[in-house]
Amino acid sequence: MIPLISSINDIISFLQTETKVINEKNDCKIYNFKSLNNAKNGDLTFCVYADEKGVNYINKSEASVIIAPLGMPIEKINSKSTLILVKNPRLCFIKSIQKFSPKQIHSEIHPTAIVETKKIGKNVSIGPHCFIDQDVEIGDNCVIHGGVQIFGSTKIGHDSKIRPSVVIGDAYFGPQRDLTMILETCENLGSVIIGNNVEIGSNSSVCPGMLDNTIIGDGTKISSQVYIGSGMKIGKNCNLTGQTYFGGMSTLEDNVYVAPGSVIRNKIKISKNAFVGMGTIVTKDVPEGTTVIGVPAKTINFNSDNNAISNIN
């Protein structure tokens, strides 16, 4: 079996960050990436804890290489694993997978996909049972997984990934009652504009604006089962986690993190670098760099998820 990584130096030189190596073995080879609890000889894993909890995890692990925090109390470590100490272990682990074990994507349109547009960039993959409307534009190196439905004049930038069963660009405006209490609706006239290097998780829905466009900025990552309301404006590098709801015409500036199960009322502004805690109901604007949590949302003086906060700075 050919190793994914042939030496520790391959990892260190690639990461290009401050590192400290413990128990260095020049002939150490990596064949797999595994979780800390399940890693064995030949595996690379990571640990985010810099306290006693992290020490216990590392001392019990059988991994060949563990990426761990620089602040680890190394005098308490009795592991035989090679430790690569860095500032952000999780980020370095992700980058290592991207570099040494990238998933191969083939540029093709599955025969069961219905693709009516001709505005498709280079090296694009479209999976089975997709529908792509005639006015949709898709940039280079995009991956559209199976069952995705994209309507209207949606525009998707380069290097973006749309996971299975996502619906983009389909919504109606309303409903509104007339004098006889009958509900009236009409088709939205806006579009959806998705930037570069955006990811949208499975079973999510992105509505077009009624008149203005819904916009998702470069680098934003949206998890599964997320509802993006009509006319939303989402900035760059936002992290929207699973089962979150965003009302129409709300605004998220750059680097916003929204934890699972949160609900954002329509026409709310969440300013850059803000953190919305798990299950929070946001009914008022959130200032820059603020952490809010609760029902309704209240400002707190601590971060409920240090890893999430460190990843948006």
Secondary structure, DSSP 8 states (H G I E B T S, - for coil): ---SB--HHHHHHHH-S--EEES--TT--B-EE--TTT--TTEEEE----SHHHHHHHHH---SEEEEETT--GGG----SEEEEES-HHHHHHHHHHHHS-------B-TT-EE---EE-SS-EE-TT-EE-TT-EE-TT-EE-TT-EE-TT-EE-TT-EE-TT-EES--EEEEEE-TT--EEEEE----EEE-TT-EE-TT-EE---SSS-EEE-TT-EE-SS-EE-TT-EE-TT-EE-TT-EE-TT-EE-TT-EE-TT-EE-TT-EE-TT-EE-TT-EE-S-B-TT-EEETTTTEE-SS-S-HHHHHHH-
